Amino acid sequence: MSDASEIAAISYSYRSVNLQAAIVEAYVNGLYSVIVWGTMYILYRTPPQQTQIQGIKARQTKKATLILVPYFASTVHLAFKWELTRLSFLVNGDTSDDIFNSLLAPPLWLRAFGSALLVFNMLLADSIIIWRCWTVWGRNWLAIVFPLLWLIVEIVFGILSLIAQDLPSVAFANNRIDVSSVYFSASLATTVVSTLLIVSRIYYVTRRNIRKYSTTLEIIVESAALYSLNLIILVPLIVGPTYNGAYLQAILMPMTGIAPTLILARVSLGWSRPDSYWTSVTTSNVETGISLPALNIPSSLQDDSARSDKDHVDTLVFGIARKNAEHNTGSTTVVV
């Protein structure tokens, strides 16, 4: 193959991949939109009489901010992507070579803002995943030491990668250090370590029910496994010479928001375990996921038949709690 035909093949491949990647990002961002606005509906469907409860509105606002900020960043990134496509194929695209050169050298403002939005969303997504890891580990700071260290590395190299792209004259940007590859690798390490910690914790807590669909879904969503899988496949493609990483990079931008949004949607729906559960779970109740206060049951009530029948024991325990409450208050009390 001659040099001219080889260059033509590379040009065609590069133009084709960039155009298709823009279309893929638009489709995934559409799916992201459905998830976001569905979650917002769930978040604000609280009955009006309950919105006056102290703290409800503050929590709703905080969750809404964490949902909408990455969504708007992803949408703006998509707009920049299509603007670059329009400039390359319609404005500057008189010939195939013009299209190729325009894609290789986009306007500085497009490159700068697009890269900054991607870095911002990835850092925010990793921070939310680390927060969830901290939560499921009972707010134990020792459990997230390694993810936090990798997050610091990610922040540093994220800033350096932006400088390297926007200011090529900087010394470390002159092919001495591939800071973008280091940044994506640090993000991969942050996400994978956090995901493994979350998966191991949920598996330990629900190991008796690990085959249940709800438990499997909990592991996939709570650990942001799909986001981790995207990075695991993407990083080798970015480091390698192929252009096919553009497809996964197009999916990555909306995925940085989809993963945290699904976590917050589970929390808003009440499908996730409450924060108090993770701090109170013990070895004795880890299989059931229920913590009951200790009750003094009279020995006369502890017969063999009651101990052998679990349902009877549950009724008996709650019946005793009800009798104790009635005796203390002098009125009928419903124990939930």
N, C-alpha and C positions, 0 to 999 in steps of 0.2 A: 504494500500500500504506500502510495506516494505521500509526501508531507502535505500537499494540498488537500488530498482526499481525507487524510487523517484529521486535519484541522476542520474540514467541512463536517465530518462525522461528530467531532467534539462539539462544534457549534450547534448542530442540529439537536444533539442530546441535551445540551445545556438549555437551549430555548424550550424544548419540549418539556423537560422536567420542571422548569420554573413556571410555565403556563399551567401545567397540570397541578402543581403544588398549590397555586393560588386557588384553583377550583376546589381542591381537597380541603383547604383551610376554610373556604366559604361554607362547605357542607358541614364540617365539624362544628364551626361556629354557630350554624343554624341549630344543630342539636344542643349545643351549649345554651343557646337562647331559651329553648324549651325547658331545659333543666332549671335555669336561673329563675324564669318567671313562674314556673310551677312551685319552686321553693319559696319565692316571695309570697305567693298566695297562701301557702301553708303557714308561713311565718306570721302573716297578719290576719289570719282567719280567726283569731281569738275573739270570743264574744265581747261586745262593748262593755258590759258590766265588769269584766275582768281586767280591762286595760288600765284601770285606776290603781290596781295593786302596785305597791311600791316596788320598783325594780323591773317590772314587766316591760315598760316602754324602753328603758335603758338597754336591756338585753336585746330587745328586738332591733333597736337602732344599731347596736354593735354588730349583730349578726348580719343585718342588711348591708352594712358598710363592707364587711369582709366578703360578702357575696357580690356586691355591685362593682366595687373598685376593680377587681381583676377582670370582671366581665367587660366593663367599659374599656379597660386597657387592651383586652383581646380584640374587641370590636374595632378600636382605633388602629391596632396593628394590622388587622385585615384591610382596613381602608388604605393604609400606607402600601400594603402589598398590591392592591389593585391599582393604586396610583402609579406604582412602579411599572406594573404590567401595561397600563395604558400608555405611559410615556415611551416604553420600550417598543411596543408593537404598533402603536398608532401614530405617535408624534414623531419619534426618531427612527421608525422602522421602515425606511425606504427600501433597504435591502436586508438580507439575512445577516450580513456582517454588521450592519448598523444596530440591529436588534441585539445581537450577541454582545457587542461592545457596550451598548446601553445597559444591559443587564449586569455586565461585569463592573461597570462604573456608575452606579446610581447616584443621584444627587446627595450631597452630604447630609442635608437635613432629613431626607428619607432614611438613610442608613443610620444616622445617629438616633433619631427618635424610635425607629423600629427596634433597634438593638436594645435601647434603654427600656422599652416596654417589656421586651422578652425577659431581660435580666430582672426587672422589678417583679414580674409575675412569678418567675421561678423562685426568687427569694421569698416572696410572700407565701407561695404554696409550701415550700420547705419549712417555713416557720410555723405554719398551721399544722403540718404533719408532726413536727417536733412537739408542738403544744399538745396534740392528741396523744402522742407517745407519753409525754409527761403525765397526762391525765390517767391513761389506762394503767400506768405503773404507780398509781396511788400518789401522784405528785411528788415522786421521789426524784430529786435532782441528780442523784448519782446515775440513774438510768439513762439520762440524756446527755451525759458528759461528751461522749464521742460524737453524737449528732451535732451538738453545739460547736465543738471544735471544727468539724467539717463545714458547718455553716459560716464560721468566721473566715475560713479559707475561701469558701465560695464568694463571700462578700468582697474580699480583697481582690481576687482574680476576676470577679465580675466587673469591678471598677477598672481594673487594668485592661480587660478585654475591650471595654468601651473606648478607652484611650487609644488602644492599639488600632482599632478600626477607624476612629475618627481623626487620629493624628499619626499617620504612618511614619512620620519622620522621627518619632520617639525611638530611643535606642532599642528598648526591648521589643518594639513592634517590628523591627527590621529582621524578622525570621530567626532571631536568636532564641526566643522562647515563644512557643505556641500557646499564648495565654488563654485563648478561647477553648482549646482542648483541655487545658488544666481546669478551666472554670466548669465546663460540662462534666468533667470527671469528678470534681469536688461536689457538684450538685448530685451526681449519681451516687457517690458515697454517702452523702447526707440522707438522701431518700431511701436508699437500700438499707442502711443501718437502722433508720427509724422504722421502716416497714417490717424488717425482721424482728425488731423489738416488740412492735405492736402485735404481730402475728404470734410470736411466742407467748406473749402475755395472754392474749385471747384464747389461744389453744390450751394453755394451762388452766385457765378459769373454766372453759367449757369443754374440757377433754372428754367428758362422758357423753356430750351431745354433739361431737364434732361432725357426725354424719348428717345432722339436720341441715336442711336447706338454709334456714335462717342463720345458723351459725356460720356456714360457708359464706353467705352474703355479708355477714358482719365482718368477717376477716378480710374479704376483698375490698369492701368500702372503707372500713375504719383504717385500714393500713395503706390506702391509696395505691393498691397493688397495680392497677392499670397504668397509673402515672409512672411508677417504678419500672414497669415492663417497657414502656415507651422509651425511657432513658437508657435502659440496658441495651436495647437494640440500636438506639440512635448514636450513642457515643462512639462505638467502633466505626460506624459509617462516616461520622464527622472526621475522625482521625484519618480514615482511609482515603484513597484517591477518587472514590466514586461520588457521583452526584445524587445518588438515590436517597441520601440522607435528607434531601429537601422535602420528601414526602412526610417523613416522620417529624421533621422540624415544623412542618405546617400543622401537623396534628398536635405537636407539643404545646403551642401557644394556647389554644383553647383548653387543652388537657390540664394546664397549670391552674385553671379556674374550675374545671369540672370536678377534679378530685376533692378540693376543699369544700365545694358546694354540696357534693353528695354527703360528706361528713356532717356539715351543718344541717342539711335536710334531715338526716337521721336524728340528730339531736332535737331539732324543732318538732319532728313528728313524735318524739318520745320513744323511738325504736331503739335508740342506743341506751346503754346502761348509764344511770345517773352517776355524776362525779363522786357522790358519797359512797356508791357501791364499791368503786375501785379502791377507796381508802379504807374501807371496812372489811373487804373480803379476806377471809382466813382459810387456812388449810381445811378446817372442819366443815365450812359451808361452801367451799369452792365449787362442788359439783352441782349444788342446787341454785346457787346465786341468791340465796335468801338469808338474811340475818335477822334472827328473832331474839328478843330479850329473854334472859333466863327467868323461868317461872318456877316457883316452889310448888310442886304438885304433891298433895298428901299421899302418904304411902298406901293408904287404904284404896286409893283410886288407881294405883299402879298394878293392875292385875295382868296376868300373862296374856289374856286374850287381847287386852288393849295394846300391849307392847307388840303383839304380832300383827295387828291390823293398823296399817299406817293411816288410813283415812279416819279411823276411829280415834286414833291418838291426836290427829290434827283438830278434830271437832272437840275433843276433850280439853286440849290446851286452850283453845280460844274460848271455850265455855267457861273455864276457870278464870281466864282473864276478865271475862264479862262479869262473872259473879263478884270478883274482887273489886271491880270498878263500881258495881252497884252498892256493895257494902260500904265503900269509902265515900261515895257521893250521896247515897240515899235515893238515887234516881236511876232510871233505866238508861244504860249507856251502850251505844253500838260500837263494837270494836271492829275496825276495818283491817 
